[in-house]
Amino acid sequence: MTARVVVADDQSVVREGIVMLLGLLPGIEVVGSARDGEEAVALVAEVAPNVVLMDLRMPRCDGVEATRRIRAEYPNTQVVVLTTFAEDDSLFPALEAGARGYLTKDAGGDEIVRAIEAVLSGEAGLSPAVQRRLLERVTTAPAPAGPPAGERQLPDGLTPREAEVLVLIAEGLSNPEIARKLHISQATVKSHINNLFAKTGVRDRAQAVRYAYVRGLAHPPGTSFT
């Protein structure tokens, strides 16, 4: 399937450069470009793209608010954040607004293609720099102490198996890897993931990892349960 993409960035040189780059990539068709969030929302309504590559800091309507409106009004359109710095303070509000991919503007063509393919398949498209920033963010928060998930009351009505799957997601395992580790089918893994996403209100694996860390179900590398 050819991905129909809208590019939103207030800097014309950057915007035109991204459009030119995308035009050279296989499986991608640029169907419009926007100078700010207002134009991005209007373009989504007009051309119904699969993905919006969204800058964060834009006039009139910034990328976070535009992402929130697009995800609320046009849920079939996914948003991939395109930010200058991985430490951009708007990154995490964008995640909460519904963005499913996060790239820095130095990302190469292959990385952009992978992120677009990931969000269209229901996964999160995270650049390595953004993954590091996400990990830094959660590791600076105090980690709640307590026994492993199976030994205490689980949050949001999670079953022990759903919590186990969530912990494995936080450890970076793919669906096939989780299936092999738990000796269950991939269809069963997907069923558990759908259930835990619905119960916890997370939208994708990136938010699931953050949820697991914040609720103490899993700890970032370098920490341990006490």
ROSE-4610 file (N, C-alpha, C; in Angstrom, 1 decimal, always signed):
// ROSE-4610
residu = [M/M/M/T/T/T/A/A/A/R/R/R/V/V/V/V/V/V/V/V/V/A/A/A/D/D/D/D/D/D/Q/Q/Q/S/S/S/V/V/V/V/V/V/R/R/R/E/E/E/G/G/G/I/I/I/V/V/V/M/M/M/L/L/L/L/L/L/G/G/G/L/L/L/L/L/L/P/P/P/G/G/G/I/I/I/E/E/E/V/V/V/V/V/V/G/G/G/S/S/S/A/A/A/R/R/R/D/D/D/G/G/G/E/E/E/E/E/E/A/A/A/V/V/V/A/A/A/L/L/L/V/V/V/A/A/A/E/E/E/V/V/V/A/A/A/P/P/P/N/N/N/V/V/V/V/V/V/L/L/L/M/M/M/D/D/D/L/L/L/R/R/R/M/M/M/P/P/P/R/R/R/C/C/C/D/D/D/G/G/G/V/V/V/E/E/E/A/A/A/T/T/T/R/R/R/R/R/R/I/I/I/R/R/R/A/A/A/E/E/E/Y/Y/Y/P/P/P/N/N/N/T/T/T/Q/Q/Q/V/V/V/V/V/V/V/V/V/L/L/L/T/T/T/T/T/T/F/F/F/A/A/A/E/E/E/D/D/D/D/D/D/S/S/S/L/L/L/F/F/F/P/P/P/A/A/A/L/L/L/E/E/E/A/A/A/G/G/G/A/A/A/R/R/R/G/G/G/Y/Y/Y/L/L/L/T/T/T/K/K/K/D/D/D/A/A/A/G/G/G/G/G/G/D/D/D/E/E/E/I/I/I/V/V/V/R/R/R/A/A/A/I/I/I/E/E/E/A/A/A/V/V/V/L/L/L/S/S/S/G/G/G/E/E/E/A/A/A/G/G/G/L/L/L/S/S/S/P/P/P/A/A/A/V/V/V/Q/Q/Q/R/R/R/R/R/R/L/L/L/L/L/L/E/E/E/R/R/R/V/V/V/T/T/T/T/T/T/A/A/A/P/P/P/A/A/A/P/P/P/A/A/A/G/G/G/P/P/P/P/P/P/A/A/A/G/G/G/E/E/E/R/R/R/Q/Q/Q/L/L/L/P/P/P/D/D/D/G/G/G/L/L/L/T/T/T/P/P/P/R/R/R/E/E/E/A/A/A/E/E/E/V/V/V/L/L/L/V/V/V/L/L/L/I/I/I/A/A/A/E/E/E/G/G/G/L/L/L/S/S/S/N/N/N/P/P/P/E/E/E/I/I/I/A/A/A/R/R/R/K/K/K/L/L/L/H/H/H/I/I/I/S/S/S/Q/Q/Q/A/A/A/T/T/T/V/V/V/K/K/K/S/S/S/H/H/H/I/I/I/N/N/N/N/N/N/L/L/L/F/F/F/A/A/A/K/K/K/T/T/T/G/G/G/V/V/V/R/R/R/D/D/D/R/R/R/A/A/A/Q/Q/Q/A/A/A/V/V/V/R/R/R/Y/Y/Y/A/A/A/Y/Y/Y/V/V/V/R/R/R/G/G/G/L/L/L/A/A/A/H/H/H/P/P/P/P/P/P/G/G/G/T/T/T/S/S/S/F/F/F/T/T/T]
num = [1/1/1/2/2/2/3/3/3/4/4/4/5/5/5/6/6/6/7/7/7/8/8/8/9/9/9/10/10/10/11/11/11/12/12/12/13/13/13/14/14/14/15/15/15/16/16/16/17/17/17/18/18/18/19/19/19/20/20/20/21/21/21/22/22/22/23/23/23/24/24/24/25/25/25/26/26/26/27/27/27/28/28/28/29/29/29/30/30/30/31/31/31/32/32/32/33/33/33/34/34/34/35/35/35/36/36/36/37/37/37/38/38/38/39/39/39/40/40/40/41/41/41/42/42/42/43/43/43/44/44/44/45/45/45/46/46/46/47/47/47/48/48/48/49/49/49/50/50/50/51/51/51/52/52/52/53/53/53/54/54/54/55/55/55/56/56/56/57/57/57/58/58/58/59/59/59/60/60/60/61/61/61/62/62/62/63/63/63/64/64/64/65/65/65/66/66/66/67/67/67/68/68/68/69/69/69/70/70/70/71/71/71/72/72/72/73/73/73/74/74/74/75/75/75/76/76/76/77/77/77/78/78/78/79/79/79/80/80/80/81/81/81/82/82/82/83/83/83/84/84/84/85/85/85/86/86/86/87/87/87/88/88/88/89/89/89/90/90/90/91/91/91/92/92/92/93/93/93/94/94/94/95/95/95/96/96/96/97/97/97/98/98/98/99/99/99/100/100/100/101/101/101/102/102/102/103/103/103/104/104/104/105/105/105/106/106/106/107/107/107/108/108/108/109/109/109/110/110/110/111/111/111/112/112/112/113/113/113/114/114/114/115/115/115/116/116/116/117/117/117/118/118/118/119/119/119/120/120/120/121/121/121/122/122/122/123/123/123/124/124/124/125/125/125/126/126/126/127/127/127/128/128/128/129/129/129/130/130/130/131/131/131/132/132/132/133/133/133/134/134/134/135/135/135/136/136/136/137/137/137/138/138/138/139/139/139/140/140/140/141/141/141/142/142/142/143/143/143/144/144/144/145/145/145/146/146/146/147/147/147/148/148/148/149/149/149/150/150/150/151/151/151/152/152/152/153/153/153/154/154/154/155/155/155/156/156/156/157/157/157/158/158/158/159/159/159/160/160/160/161/161/161/162/162/162/163/163/163/164/164/164/165/165/165/166/166/166/167/167/167/168/168/168/169/169/169/170/170/170/171/171/171/172/172/172/173/173/173/174/174/174/175/175/175/176/176/176/177/177/177/178/178/178/179/179/179/180/180/180/181/181/181/182/182/182/183/183/183/184/184/184/185/185/185/186/186/186/187/187/187/188/188/188/189/189/189/190/190/190/191/191/191/192/192/192/193/193/193/194/194/194/195/195/195/196/196/196/197/197/197/198/198/198/199/199/199/200/200/200/201/201/201/202/202/202/203/203/203/204/204/204/205/205/205/206/206/206/207/207/207/208/208/208/209/209/209/210/210/210/211/211/211/212/212/212/213/213/213/214/214/214/215/215/215/216/216/216/217/217/217/218/218/218/219/219/219/220/220/220/221/221/221/222/222/222/223/223/223/224/224/224/225/225/225/226/226/226]
x = [+0.8/+0.0/+0.9/+0.5/+1.2/+0.7/+1.6/+1.2/+1.0/-0.1/-0.5/-0.1/+0.9/+1.5/+1.3/+1.0/+1.0/+2.2/+2.9/+4.0/+3.6/+3.8/+3.5/+4.7/+5.2/+6.4/+6.3/+6.6/+6.5/+7.7/+8.8/+10.0/+9.9/+9.8/+9.6/+10.7/+12.0/+13.1/+13.1/+12.8/+12.7/+11.5/+10.4/+9.2/+9.4/+9.9/+10.2/+11.2/+12.2/+13.3/+12.7/+11.8/+11.2/+10.3/+9.5/+8.7/+9.5/+10.6/+11.5/+12.0/+12.5/+13.0/+12.0/+10.8/+9.7/+9.3/+9.5/+9.1/+10.1/+11.3/+12.2/+12.1/+11.3/+11.2/+10.1/+10.3/+9.3/+8.1/+6.9/+5.7/+5.2/+5.6/+5.1/+4.7/+3.5/+3.0/+2.7/+3.3/+3.0/+1.8/+0.7/-0.5/-0.8/+0.1/-0.1/+1.0/+1.1/+2.1/+1.4/+1.7/+1.1/+2.1/+1.8/+2.7/+2.5/+1.4/+1.1/+0.1/-0.3/-1.2/-2.6/-3.0/-4.4/-4.5/-3.4/-3.4/-3.4/-2.6/-2.5/-3.9/-4.6/-5.9/-6.8/-6.8/-7.7/-7.3/-6.0/-5.5/-6.0/-5.9/-6.3/-7.8/-8.6/-10.0/-10.2/-9.4/-9.5/-9.0/-7.9/-7.2/-7.1/-7.5/-7.5/-6.2/-5.1/-3.9/-3.8/-2.9/-2.7/-1.8/-0.9/+0.1/+0.3/+0.5/+1.0/+2.3/+3.4/+4.7/+4.6/+4.6/+4.2/+5.3/+5.6/+6.6/+5.8/+6.6/+5.9/+5.8/+6.8/+6.7/+6.4/+5.1/+4.5/+3.6/+3.4/+2.5/+1.1/+0.2/-1.2/-1.7/-1.3/-1.7/-0.5/+0.0/+1.3/+1.0/+2.1/+2.0/+1.2/+1.3/+0.6/-0.9/-1.3/-2.8/-3.3/-2.5/-2.9/-3.0/-2.1/-2.1/-3.4/-3.7/-4.9/-6.1/-6.2/-7.4/-7.6/-6.4/-6.5/-6.8/-6.2/-6.5/-8.0/-8.5/-9.9/-10.9/-10.6/-11.6/-11.4/-10.1/-9.8/-8.9/-9.5/-8.7/-8.0/-8.4/-7.7/-6.4/-6.1/-4.8/-3.9/-2.7/-1.7/-0.8/-0.2/+0.8/+2.1/+3.1/+4.5/+5.2/+5.6/+6.2/+7.6/+7.9/+9.2/+9.8/+10.7/+11.2/+12.7/+13.1/+14.5/+15.4/+14.9/+15.7/+14.9/+15.6/+14.9/+14.5/+15.1/+14.7/+13.7/+13.0/+12.0/+10.9/+10.6/+9.6/+8.2/+8.0/+6.6/+6.5/+7.6/+7.5/+6.5/+6.6/+5.7/+4.3/+4.0/+2.6/+2.1/+2.9/+2.5/+2.2/+2.9/+2.6/+1.2/+1.0/-0.3/-1.4/-1.1/-2.1/-2.5/-1.6/-2.0/-1.0/+0.2/+1.2/+1.7/+2.0/+2.5/+3.9/+4.5/+5.9/+6.6/+7.9/+8.7/+10.1/+10.4/+11.7/+12.3/+13.6/+14.3/+14.5/+14.7/+14.8/+16.1/+17.0/+18.2/+17.9/+16.7/+16.4/+16.6/+17.2/+17.4/+16.1/+16.1/+15.0/+14.5/+15.5/+15.1/+14.4/+14.8/+14.2/+12.8/+12.6/+11.3/+10.3/+10.8/+10.0/+9.6/+10.6/+10.3/+9.3/+9.4/+8.4/+7.0/+6.9/+5.6/+5.0/+5.8/+5.3/+4.9/+5.7/+5.4/+4.0/+3.8/+2.5/+1.3/+1.5/+0.4/+0.1/+1.1/+0.8/+0.4/+0.2/-0.2/+0.9/+2.2/+3.3/+3.7/+4.7/+5.2/+6.5/+6.7/+7.9/+8.8/+9.8/+10.6/+12.0/+12.6/+14.0/+14.8/+16.1/+16.9/+17.1/+17.3/+17.4/+16.2/+15.0/+13.8/+13.6/+14.0/+13.9/+14.8/+16.0/+16.9/+16.2/+15.6/+15.0/+13.8/+13.0/+11.9/+12.4/+13.5/+14.0/+14.6/+15.3/+15.8/+14.6/+13.5/+12.4/+11.8/+11.6/+11.0/+12.0/+13.3/+14.3/+14.5/+14.2/+14.3/+13.2/+12.1/+10.9/+11.2/+10.7/+10.9/+10.2/+10.9/+10.3/+9.6/+8.3/+7.5/+8.1/+8.2/+8.7/+7.6/+7.9/+6.9/+7.3/+6.6/+6.9/+6.5/+7.0/+6.6/+5.1/+4.7/+3.3/+2.4/+2.9/+2.1/+1.8/+2.5/+2.4/+1.6/+1.0/+0.2/-1.0/-1.9/-3.0/-2.6/-3.1/-2.8/-3.7/-3.1/-3.9/-4.9/-6.0/-6.9/-7.5/-7.6/-8.2/-7.4/-6.1/-5.3/-5.2/-5.2/-5.0/-3.5/-3.1/-1.7/-1.1/-1.8/-1.2/-1.1/-2.0/-1.9/-0.8/-0.6/+0.5/+1.9/+1.9/+3.1/+3.4/+2.4/+2.6/+3.1/+2.5/+2.9/+4.4/+4.8/+6.2/+7.2/+6.8/+7.6/+7.7/+6.5/+6.6/+7.6/+7.5/+8.5/+9.9/+10.1/+11.5/+11.9/+11.0/+11.3/+11.1/+10.3/+10.0/+8.9/+9.1/+8.1/+7.0/+5.9/+4.8/+5.3/+6.0/+6.5/+7.4/+8.2/+9.1/+8.3/+7.3/+6.4/+5.7/+5.2/+4.5/+5.4/+6.7/+7.6/+8.0/+8.1/+8.5/+7.4/+6.2/+5.0/+4.4/+4.9/+4.4/+2.9/+2.6/+1.2/+1.3/+0.1/+0.1/+0.2/+0.6/+0.7/-0.7/-1.8/-3.1/-3.5/-3.1/-3.4/-2.6/-1.4/-0.6/-1.3/-1.8/-2.5/-3.8/-4.5/-5.7/-5.4/-4.3/-3.9/-3.5/-2.8/-2.4/-3.6/-4.5/-5.7/-6.5/-6.6/-7.3/-6.6/-5.2/-4.5/-4.5/-4.4/-4.5/-5.8/-6.9/-8.3/-8.4/-7.9/-8.0/-7.2/-6.0/-5.1/-5.2/-5.9/-6.1/-4.9/-3.9/-2.7/-3.1/-2.4/-2.7/-1.7/-0.5/+0.6/+1.6/+2.6/+3.6/+4.5/+4.7/+5.5/+4.8/+3.5/+2.7/+2.6/+2.5/+2.5/+3.7/+4.9/+6.2/+6.2/+5.7/+5.7/+4.7/+3.6/+2.6/+3.2/+3.9/+4.5/+5.5/+6.3/+7.3/+6.7/+5.7/+5.1/+4.3/+3.7/+2.9/+3.7/+5.0/+5.9/+5.8/+5.1/+5.0/+6.4/+7.1/+8.5/+9.4/+10.6/+11.6/+12.6/+13.0/+13.9/+15.2/+16.0/+17.3/+18.2/+18.8/+19.7/+19.0/+17.7/+16.9/+16.4/+16.0/+15.4/+14.4/+13.5/+12.5/+13.2/+12.6/+13.2/+12.2]
y = [-1.2/+0.0/+1.2/+2.2/+3.5/+4.3/+4.8/+5.7/+7.1/+7.7/+9.1/+10.0/+10.9/+11.6/+13.1/+13.8/+15.3/+15.7/+16.7/+17.3/+18.6/+18.8/+20.0/+20.6/+21.8/+22.4/+23.9/+24.8/+26.2/+26.8/+26.1/+26.5/+26.0/+26.9/+26.5/+25.7/+26.0/+25.3/+23.8/+23.7/+22.4/+21.6/+22.2/+21.6/+21.1/+22.0/+21.6/+20.5/+20.6/+19.5/+18.1/+18.1/+16.9/+16.3/+17.2/+16.8/+16.2/+16.9/+16.4/+15.0/+14.8/+13.6/+12.5/+12.8/+11.7/+11.3/+12.3/+12.0/+11.0/+10.8/+9.8/+8.4/+8.3/+7.1/+6.2/+4.9/+4.0/+3.9/+3.7/+3.5/+4.7/+5.9/+7.1/+8.1/+8.7/+9.7/+11.0/+12.1/+13.3/+13.9/+14.1/+14.6/+16.0/+16.6/+18.0/+18.4/+19.8/+20.3/+21.5/+21.7/+22.7/+23.5/+24.8/+25.7/+25.8/+25.3/+25.3/+24.3/+24.2/+23.2/+23.3/+24.6/+24.9/+24.3/+24.6/+24.1/+22.6/+22.0/+20.5/+19.9/+20.4/+19.8/+20.0/+21.2/+21.4/+20.4/+20.2/+19.3/+17.9/+17.5/+16.1/+15.9/+16.9/+16.9/+16.8/+17.5/+17.6/+16.4/+15.9/+14.8/+13.4/+13.4/+12.1/+11.3/+11.8/+11.1/+9.9/+9.0/+7.9/+8.5/+9.4/+9.8/+11.3/+12.0/+13.4/+13.4/+13.9/+14.2/+15.6/+15.7/+16.9/+17.5/+18.8/+19.6/+19.9/+20.3/+20.6/+22.1/+22.8/+24.3/+25.0/+25.4/+26.1/+27.2/+28.3/+29.4/+29.0/+29.8/+29.7/+28.4/+27.3/+26.0/+25.1/+24.8/+24.0/+22.5/+21.8/+20.4/+19.5/+19.8/+19.0/+19.2/+20.5/+20.7/+20.2/+20.3/+19.8/+18.2/+17.6/+16.2/+15.8/+16.4/+16.1/+16.2/+17.3/+17.5/+16.4/+16.1/+15.1/+13.8/+13.4/+12.0/+11.9/+13.1/+13.0/+13.1/+13.8/+14.0/+13.1/+12.6/+11.8/+10.6/+9.7/+8.6/+7.7/+7.7/+6.8/+7.5/+8.7/+9.3/+9.3/+8.7/+8.6/+9.8/+10.1/+11.3/+10.8/+11.2/+11.0/+12.4/+12.6/+13.8/+13.9/+15.1/+15.4/+16.6/+16.4/+17.5/+17.7/+18.9/+19.2/+18.5/+18.5/+17.9/+16.8/+15.7/+14.6/+15.1/+16.1/+16.6/+17.7/+17.9/+18.9/+18.6/+19.6/+19.5/+19.2/+19.4/+19.2/+17.7/+16.9/+15.6/+14.7/+14.8/+14.0/+14.4/+15.7/+16.1/+15.6/+15.5/+15.0/+13.6/+12.8/+11.4/+11.2/+12.1/+12.0/+12.5/+13.3/+13.8/+12.7/+11.7/+10.6/+10.4/+11.1/+10.8/+9.4/+8.7/+7.3/+7.1/+8.1/+8.0/+9.3/+9.1/+10.3/+10.2/+11.2/+11.3/+12.6/+12.6/+13.9/+14.3/+15.5/+16.0/+15.6/+15.0/+14.4/+13.0/+12.5/+11.1/+10.9/+9.8/+9.5/+8.9/+8.8/+8.2/+6.9/+6.0/+4.6/+4.7/+5.6/+5.7/+6.3/+7.2/+7.8/+6.7/+5.9/+4.8/+3.8/+3.5/+2.5/+3.0/+4.3/+4.9/+4.9/+5.3/+5.3/+3.9/+3.0/+1.6/+1.1/+1.5/+1.0/+1.6/+2.9/+3.4/+2.9/+2.6/+2.1/+0.7/+0.0/-1.4/-1.5/-0.3/-0.3/-0.3/-0.2/-0.1/+1.4/+1.6/+2.9/+3.1/+4.2/+4.5/+5.4/+4.9/+5.7/+5.7/+6.9/+7.0/+6.6/+6.2/+5.8/+7.0/+8.2/+9.4/+9.6/+9.4/+9.6/+8.5/+7.3/+6.2/+6.5/+7.0/+7.4/+8.5/+9.5/+10.6/+10.1/+9.1/+8.6/+7.8/+7.0/+6.3/+7.2/+8.3/+9.3/+9.9/+10.2/+10.8/+9.9/+8.6/+7.7/+7.4/+7.4/+7.0/+8.1/+9.3/+10.4/+10.5/+9.8/+9.8/+8.8/+9.0/+8.0/+6.7/+5.6/+4.3/+3.8/+3.5/+3.0/+1.6/+1.5/+0.2/-0.8/-2.0/-3.1/-4.4/-5.4/-6.7/-6.8/-7.8/-8.0/-8.0/-7.8/-7.6/-8.7/-9.9/-11.1/-11.2/-10.4/-10.6/-9.5/-8.6/-7.6/-7.2/-6.4/-6.0/-5.2/-5.7/-5.1/-3.9/-2.9/-1.7/-1.9/-1.1/-1.0/-2.4/-3.3/-4.6/-5.5/-5.3/-6.2/-7.6/-8.6/-10.0/-10.2/-11.2/-11.5/-11.8/-12.5/-12.7/-11.4/-10.5/-9.3/-8.4/-8.5/-7.8/-8.4/-9.7/-10.4/-10.0/-9.9/-9.4/-8.0/-7.2/-5.7/-5.6/-6.4/-6.4/-6.8/-7.8/-8.2/-7.1/-6.4/-5.3/-4.2/-3.9/-3.0/-3.4/-4.7/-5.2/-5.2/-4.8/-4.6/-5.8/-6.8/-8.0/-7.7/-8.3/-8.3/-9.3/-9.2/-10.2/-11.6/-12.0/-13.4/-13.8/-12.9/-13.2/-13.5/-12.6/-12.9/-14.2/-14.5/-15.8/-17.0/-16.9/-18.0/-18.1/-16.9/-16.9/-17.5/-17.2/-17.6/-18.9/-19.4/-20.6/-20.5/-19.4/-19.2/-18.7/-18.6/-18.2/-16.7/-16.3/-14.8/-14.2/-15.0/-14.4/-14.2/-15.1/-14.9/-13.7/-13.5/-12.3/-11.1/-11.0/-9.8/-9.6/-10.7/-10.5/-9.9/-10.4/-9.8/-8.4/-8.0/-6.6/-5.7/-6.2/-5.4/-5.2/-6.2/-6.1/-5.1/-5.3/-4.4/-2.9/-2.7/-1.4/-0.7/-1.5/-1.0/-0.7/-1.5/-1.3/-0.1/+0.0/+1.1/+2.4/+2.4/+3.6/+4.0/+3.1/+3.5/+3.2/+3.9/+3.8/+3.0/+2.9/+2.1/+1.6/+0.9/+0.3/+1.3/+2.4/+3.4/+3.9/+4.1/+4.5/+3.4/+2.1/+1.0/+0.8/+1.1/+1.0/+2.1/+3.3/+4.3/+4.0/+3.4/+3.0/+2.0/+1.0/-0.1/+0.5/+1.5/+2.0/+2.9/+3.7/+4.6/+3.8/+2.7/+1.9/+0.9/+0.9/+0.0/-1.5/-1.8/-3.1/-3.6/-2.6/-2.9/-1.8/-2.0/-0.9/-0.8/+0.5/+0.7/+0.0/-0.2/-0.8/+0.0/-0.8/-0.1/+0.0/-0.3/-0.2/-1.6/-1.8/-3.1/-2.9/-4.0/-3.9/-4.1/-3.5/-3.6/-4.3]
z = [+0.0/+0.0/+0.0/-0.8/-0.8/+0.3/+1.1/+2.3/+1.8/+2.0/+1.7/+2.8/+2.6/+3.7/+3.5/+4.6/+4.7/+5.6/+5.2/+5.9/+6.5/+7.8/+8.5/+9.1/+8.7/+9.3/+8.9/+9.8/+9.6/+8.8/+8.8/+8.0/+6.6/+5.7/+4.3/+3.7/+4.1/+3.6/+4.1/+5.4/+6.0/+5.4/+5.3/+4.7/+3.3/+2.5/+1.1/+1.0/+1.8/+1.8/+2.2/+3.2/+3.6/+2.5/+1.9/+0.7/-0.4/-0.7/-1.8/-1.4/-0.2/+0.3/+0.2/+0.7/+0.6/-0.8/-1.7/-3.1/-3.7/-3.1/-3.6/-2.9/-1.9/-1.2/-1.7/-1.7/-2.2/-1.3/-1.8/-1.1/-0.4/-0.7/-0.1/-1.2/-0.9/-1.8/-1.0/-1.2/-0.5/-1.1/-0.3/-0.8/-0.4/+0.4/+0.8/+1.8/+2.0/+3.0/+3.7/+5.0/+5.7/+6.5/+6.7/+7.3/+8.8/+9.3/+10.7/+11.1/+12.3/+12.7/+12.2/+12.1/+11.5/+10.1/+9.3/+7.9/+7.9/+8.8/+8.8/+9.1/+10.1/+10.4/+9.2/+8.5/+7.4/+6.2/+6.0/+5.0/+5.2/+6.5/+6.8/+6.5/+6.8/+6.4/+4.9/+4.2/+2.7/+2.0/+2.3/+1.5/+2.2/+3.5/+4.2/+4.1/+4.6/+4.5/+5.5/+5.2/+6.2/+7.4/+7.1/+8.1/+7.9/+9.0/+9.0/+9.7/+9.0/+9.6/+10.3/+11.6/+12.3/+13.0/+12.7/+13.5/+14.8/+15.8/+17.1/+17.3/+17.0/+17.3/+16.1/+16.0/+14.9/+15.4/+14.6/+15.0/+14.8/+15.4/+15.4/+16.1/+15.6/+16.3/+16.3/+17.4/+17.5/+17.2/+17.1/+16.7/+17.7/+19.0/+20.0/+19.8/+19.8/+19.6/+18.3/+17.2/+15.9/+16.0/+16.7/+16.8/+17.6/+18.7/+19.5/+18.6/+17.8/+17.0/+15.9/+15.3/+14.2/+14.7/+15.9/+16.4/+16.9/+17.4/+17.9/+16.7/+15.7/+14.6/+13.4/+13.2/+12.1/+12.5/+13.3/+13.9/+12.9/+11.7/+10.7/+10.2/+10.6/+10.2/+11.4/+11.2/+12.3/+12.2/+13.3/+13.4/+13.8/+13.0/+13.4/+13.7/+14.9/+15.3/+14.6/+14.2/+13.6/+14.3/+15.2/+16.1/+15.9/+16.2/+16.0/+17.0/+18.2/+19.3/+20.0/+20.4/+21.1/+22.5/+23.0/+24.3/+24.3/+23.1/+23.0/+24.1/+24.8/+25.9/+25.4/+24.2/+23.6/+23.2/+23.3/+22.8/+23.6/+24.9/+25.8/+25.7/+25.7/+25.5/+24.1/+23.1/+21.8/+21.9/+22.7/+22.9/+23.5/+24.6/+25.2/+24.3/+23.3/+22.4/+21.4/+21.2/+20.3/+19.2/+19.2/+18.2/+18.4/+17.3/+17.4/+17.0/+16.4/+15.9/+16.3/+16.5/+17.0/+16.4/+15.5/+14.8/+15.0/+15.0/+14.9/+13.4/+13.2/+11.8/+11.1/+11.8/+11.1/+10.7/+10.8/+10.4/+8.9/+8.5/+7.1/+6.5/+5.2/+4.5/+5.0/+5.2/+5.7/+7.0/+7.9/+9.2/+9.1/+8.2/+8.0/+7.5/+6.5/+6.0/+7.0/+7.9/+8.9/+9.9/+10.3/+11.2/+10.6/+9.3/+8.7/+8.6/+8.2/+8.2/+9.6/+10.6/+11.9/+12.4/+12.2/+12.7/+11.9/+10.7/+9.9/+10.2/+10.8/+11.3/+12.7/+13.4/+14.7/+15.8/+15.3/+16.2/+16.4/+17.3/+17.5/+16.7/+16.0/+15.3/+16.0/+16.8/+17.6/+17.1/+17.0/+16.6/+17.8/+17.6/+18.8/+19.7/+19.2/+20.1/+20.9/+20.4/+21.1/+22.2/+21.8/+22.8/+24.0/+23.7/+24.9/+25.7/+25.0/+25.8/+26.6/+26.1/+26.8/+28.0/+27.8/+28.9/+30.0/+29.6/+30.5/+31.3/+30.7/+31.3/+32.4/+32.1/+33.1/+34.2/+33.9/+34.9/+35.9/+35.6/+36.5/+37.5/+37.2/+38.1/+39.2/+40.4/+41.5/+41.1/+41.2/+40.9/+42.1/+42.0/+43.1/+43.6/+44.9/+45.4/+45.6/+45.6/+45.8/+45.1/+45.4/+44.8/+43.4/+42.7/+41.3/+41.1/+39.8/+39.5/+39.9/+39.8/+40.1/+41.6/+42.5/+43.9/+44.6/+43.8/+44.5/+43.6/+44.1/+43.4/+42.1/+41.0/+39.7/+39.4/+38.7/+38.4/+37.3/+37.2/+36.1/+35.7/+36.7/+36.4/+35.5/+35.4/+34.6/+35.2/+34.4/+34.8/+35.0/+35.8/+35.8/+34.5/+33.6/+32.2/+31.4/+31.5/+30.8/+31.4/+32.7/+33.3/+32.9/+32.7/+32.3/+30.8/+30.0/+28.6/+28.6/+29.4/+29.5/+29.9/+30.9/+31.3/+30.2/+29.4/+28.3/+27.2/+27.0/+26.1/+26.5/+27.9/+28.4/+28.3/+28.2/+28.0/+26.5/+25.6/+24.2/+23.4/+23.9/+23.1/+22.1/+20.9/+19.9/+20.2/+19.4/+19.6/+19.4/+18.3/+18.2/+19.4/+19.9/+21.0/+22.2/+22.5/+23.6/+23.5/+22.3/+22.1/+22.5/+22.0/+22.3/+23.8/+24.4/+25.8/+26.7/+26.4/+27.2/+26.7/+25.6/+25.0/+24.6/+24.0/+23.6/+22.1/+21.4/+20.0/+19.9/+18.7/+18.5/+18.5/+18.1/+18.2/+19.7/+20.6/+22.0/+22.5/+22.1/+22.5/+22.1/+20.8/+20.3/+21.1/+21.5/+22.3/+23.7/+24.3/+25.6/+25.5/+24.4/+24.2/+24.0/+23.1/+22.9/+24.2/+25.1/+26.4/+27.3/+27.4/+28.3/+27.8/+26.5/+26.0/+26.3/+26.2/+26.5/+28.0/+28.9/+30.3/+30.8/+30.2/+30.7/+30.0/+28.8/+28.1/+27.3/+27.1/+26.3/+24.8/+23.9/+22.5/+21.7/+22.3/+21.5/+22.5/+21.9/+22.8/+23.5/+23.0/+23.7/+24.9/+24.8/+26.0/+27.0/+26.5/+27.3/+28.2/+27.6/+28.3/+29.4/+29.1/+30.1/+31.2/+30.9/+31.9/+32.8/+32.2/+33.0/+34.0/+33.5/+34.4/+35.5/+35.1/+36.1/+37.2/+36.8/+37.7/+38.5/+38.2/+38.9/+38.5/+37.4/+36.9/+36.3/+35.8/+35.2/+35.6/+35.7/+36.0/+34.8/+34.5/+33.5/+33.8/+32.7/+32.9/+34.0/+34.8/+35.9/+37.2/+37.3/+38.5/+38.8/+40.1/+40.4/+41.5/+41.6/+42.7/+44.0/+45.0/+46.4/+47.3]
